[in-house]
Amino acid sequence: MPGKGLLERLKNGESLVVAEGYIFEFERRGYLKSGSFVPEVVLDHPELVKSLHEEYVHAGSDVVLAFTEQIEWAVEGGADFIVAETFGEFGEAMLALESIKQYGKGLPAVITLSVPMTMMMHDGIPVDEACKRLEDAGADVVGLNCGRGPETIIEPLKLVRKACRGPIAALPVPYRTNDNQVTFFSLTVPGTEKPAFPLDLSSCYCTREEIRKFAEECKNLGIQYVGLCCGNAPHFLREVAGVYGTPAAALKYSPEMEKHFIFGDEKKNDPYFTKTYKDAITKK
Ligand SMILES: [Zn+2]
């Protein structure tokens, strides 16, 4: 992150847009295996890892995440802060924070939790209390990532916002989780009982508008560290960047429907194109 550091930006009331979801994206592109999800692309095609980072920065990411689980490597590599994302257990998150404090050479710590089906972490701590305890223990940013989509992450986020004083993180998956299918693990392919996770999640993607609305809700809640996790793609992140006012280069290429061959202004009163459009959307 060039220029100001994380804490300075957050103290100034600024926000950070954050791209995650590299593993899923490389699996989708054919450079690592679903199942084991080992990021072998780092060794086999480092140039692609660099390129995807550049794509996400182009789409609006203020943060470039390193593919490392070693705190020392991040420190030696010149990281501005350390991120630990944990799955479902408060104890694991606390251990991660302690490790960052021990080996992170004083770098700020961002700790996020993936909230299970209930508002309770697997070790019995309510999500808001978990975040509060992490904040009290010295985490600089706390919040939620992965697991839940925009629709089901908002309620726990509100609880966390209420419980904590400092900056909050929100990085859902861009899938249509709902009251019955709270996390992406439980999503089914629409119209079937077939589990969508992990190979068929593309059938459950949010629309760009849903991502934009999510970003607006986050902005209203005062979420300062916002982004998308597994399933993220540049066109989604650009929506978040647009809402948060991040000067993303990709905004230059936002949709321009008035120039579209069917929907464009010039075509609106043209009977041929009006008919083409009606034909296209009419159910057979
Ligand atoms: Zn994720």
Residues whose N, C-alpha, C, O or C-beta is under 5 A from the ligand:
A	BS01	ZN	C146 C229 C230
